[in-house]
Amino acid sequence: MQACYALLQGSKYPASDGIVLAPGDVIHILHVLPFLPGHAASGAVYYSPPPTDDLQKQMEEDAQQFIGDRFVPLLDSLDVAYHVDVIQEESFETIGEAVCHSAVDLDAAAIVVAAHRKSTLAKFISGSSSREVAGKSDLPVLVFHG
């Protein structure tokens, strides 16, 4: 519980009060690399070739670095078992679906997602991954606003 509370301490909601980590539990920090480049997801109508292998590798390294900087020191300081998972979104599924499928594959007990404040137009164009996860997952989902 202490680890989850610390991860959520920036939230104005006391959602972490109901989360308890049992001995042997592992927190999986999942980052999904989007299939479409940002300009395509925003509605731009021009073709952009898929990322090169070098760019794909750089995106994975950037995600690992972000997670390492933001979450790993906290988890290490709390002596919590964790694993970082960086996956590529498939062309036939959304990021929300990728999160739900990964949670099932990892035999997760629950999913914790952060909700980001998006404008109505941004939600219309690209949707909300946290809302999709909450609506589609068969597992308990905690959505926090941080």
N, C-alpha and C positions, 0 to 999 in steps of 0.2 A: 504494500500500500504506500509506503514511504516513497518508493521509486516512482510510482504512477502519480502520486501527489506532486512530487518535485517536477515531473515532466509537465504537469498541468498547472503549476503554480501561477503562471501568467494569466490564467483564465479567471474571469470574474464569477464563474459558476463553481460551486463546491462539488462537482461531479465525481471527483476522485475519491470522495469519502466512501463510496460503495465498492471500490476496487481493492482486492486483496491478492497479493502474490503468494502462492504456496511454494514450499521448498521444491526445487526442481523446475519451476516455471521459467520460461524463456520469453523475453520480449523480442519480437521481430520488428525491426524498423524497415518498412518497405517503401521503396521509391520506384515509381513507374515512369520510365522514359516514354514520352508520347510518341506515337507512330507518325503523326503529322507534324511538320514544322510549325512553329508558332503562327506564321503569317497565313498558312493554309487553314488552321483551326479558327482563325479570326474571320474567315470568309473571303480572303483574297482569292481571285480566280485565275491565278497564273500557275504554271507548272514549276515545281521545284524538284530536282532529282533527289532520290533518297540520300541520306547522309553517307559519306564515304566511311570505310572501316576505321580510318583514323579519327574522323569526327565522332563516330559512334563510341569509340574507345574514350575519347576526350569527354563526351557527355557522361559516360559511366564514371570516369575518374572525378569529374566535377560533382556528381551526385554523392559519391563516396566521401569526398572532401567536405561537402556541406554537412552531411550527416555526422562525420567525424568531428567537425568543429562545433556543431550545435548540440548533439545528444550524447556522444560517447564519453566525454569527460564527466558528465553528470551520472551516467549509468555506472561508470567505473568507480566514482566516488561513493556510490551507494552499494557497491558490490552486488550488482544485479546481473544475472546472466542475460546476454542479448546476442542477437545475430543481425547483421545488416544484409538486406536483400535488395538488390537493384535489378529490376526486370524490364524488359522491353514490351511495351504495349503491342498487341497483335493488331493487324489491320482490320480484323472482323469484330473487335471488342473495344469497349470504351475503357477509360482508366478505372472507372468505378467497377466495371465488370472484372477487370484484371485484379483489383484489390479483393473482390469477393472470391474469385477463383483461387487466388493465392492463399487466402485465409483458410479455405477448405483444404487445399493441398498441404498446408502447414499444420493442419489439425488444430487450428486456433480455437481458443475458448471464447474469444470476443475480438472485436475490432474497435480500435480507437482512431478516429480521424479528426483532423482540424478543419473547421469551416473557415473559409476566407471570405471576406466581405467583397462581393462583386456587385457591379451595377446591374440593373435589370437587363440592360442590353447585353452585357457580357454573359449573364446567365442564359439568356435566350440563344445566343450564338454558340456558346461552348458548354452550356449546362453547368451543373454543380456536381463534382465527383462525390463530395461528402453526402449530399442529398441522395444521389443515386445509390451509394453504398448502404445508407440507412434504409432505403426503400426496397432494395433487392436482396440484401443479405439474409440468410436464414440464421445467422449467428447474432448474438446481442451486439449492438453498435452503440458506442459512446461518441457523440459529436460534441466537440468543445470549441468554443470561440476564444482564440488566444490573441 
